[in-house]
Every structure is written in C-alpha cells, then in structure tokens.
Amino acid sequence: MCTMENEKQATGPSEEHKEKSEKVEEKTKEPVRDYPEEVKEDIKSQIDEIEKRFQRQIEEQYEVIKKELSVINSAATKIEGMEDRFQALVEKELGEIKKEISVMAASKQKIENELSDRWNIVVKLRSQTYEKLMKEYKKVEEQFILRPSEKIDETIDNEPEEEQ
C-alpha cells in the first residue's frame, strides 16, 4: 500500500486526473444502474474535485498576477522618481539658461550703449576735426600758397577778365 501511495505522489496531479478521467469514462460506458445515491455521490465528488482544481488554478493565477502587479507597481514608483528628478534637472537647467540670457542681454545693452556713446563722440570729433582742418587749410592756403602780394594781383587781374 505504501508503494501505491508513493507511486501516486510521484505521478503527480496530472496522472491522478488521468486515472479519474478513465474511471469516469468506464463508469459512463457501463449501463445505467438504478443506484441513484451512488451516482449522485460520484457526480458530487467529481464536481467537488473539479471545483478544487479550478480553485487551485485561480489561486495560482491570483498569486502570479499579484507578483506581476507588484513588479509593475515598483517599476512605476521608480519611473515616477526618475521623472521627478528629471523635471527638477530640467527646471534647474532652464533657470541657468534664463540667467545666462539675462546676463547676455545686459551685456549687449551695455555694449550698445557704449558703442552709441562712442559713435556720437566720433561723429562730433569728426565734424569738429573737419571744421578745424578746413580752417587750418584756409590759413595755410592764405599763408603759403597765395602770398599776400599775389592775392591782390589776382583779384585785380580777375576783375578785368570777368568784364571781358
């Protein structure tokens, strides 16, 4: 008897299922007897066994699903943490970029102001320098190019030519 039980344990639930299925088939092939109590009990035991197997399968599937949901939940938590860190990093970088842009804008404005001031100075100097150069040129012209005696002659000479 111990060896039979050991064989049953070694064969596992699939072998037991086959054996019971075979028994059920044999009993269904037998002519219907008038043993309603035995048939009821046999059907009830088969139904109970089916319900137990079904319940075991449901419990196994429940555990598998529970483990998978746990893994998914932990992965989702990790992803949320990564998302939060990424968002903080993006905001930090954005703040630094805004600071750099404001510094660049201030530098640009300062340079534009300095260039504008310098340009105004250059324009003023150029106009003043041009005027001074022209005055100096006239002085030099009067002093070196046209001597006072020649200038007088020229004016005298120029007048008659115009009359002609």
Residue, then its C-alpha position, 0 to 999 in steps of 0.5 A: m500500500c505504501t508503494m501505491e501511495n508513493e507511486k501516486q505522489a510521484t505521478g503527480p496531479s496530472e496522472e491522478h486526473k488521468e486515472k479519474s478521467e478513465k474511471v469516469e469514462e468506464k463508469t459512463k460506458e457501463p449501463v445505467r444502474d438504478y443506484p441513484e445515491e451512488v451516482k449522485e455521490d460520484i457526480k458530487s465528488q467529481i464536481d467537488e474535485i473539479e471545483k478544487r482544481f479550478q480553485r487551485q488554478i485561480e489561486e495560482q493565477y491570483e498569486v502570479i498576477k499579484k507578483e506581476l502587479s507588484v513588479i509593475n507597481s515598483a517599476a512605476t514608483k521608480i519611473e515616477g522618481m526618475e521623472d521627478r528628478f528629471q523635471a527638477l534637472v530640467e527646471k534647474e537647467l532652464g533657470e541657468i539658461k534664463k540667467e545666462i540670457s539675462v546676463m547676455a542681454a545686459s551685456k549687449q545693452k551695455i555694449e550698445n550703449e557704449l558703442s552709441d556713446r562712442w559713435n556720437i563722440v566720433v561723429k562730433l570729433r569728426s565734424q569738429t576735426y573737419e571744421k578745424l582742418m578746413k580752417e587750418y587749410k584756409k590759413v595755410e592756403e592764405q599763408f603759403i600758397l597765395r602770398p599776400s602780394e599775389k592775392i591782390d594781383e589776382t583779384i585785380d587781374n580777375e576783375p578785368e577778365e570777368e568784364q571781358 
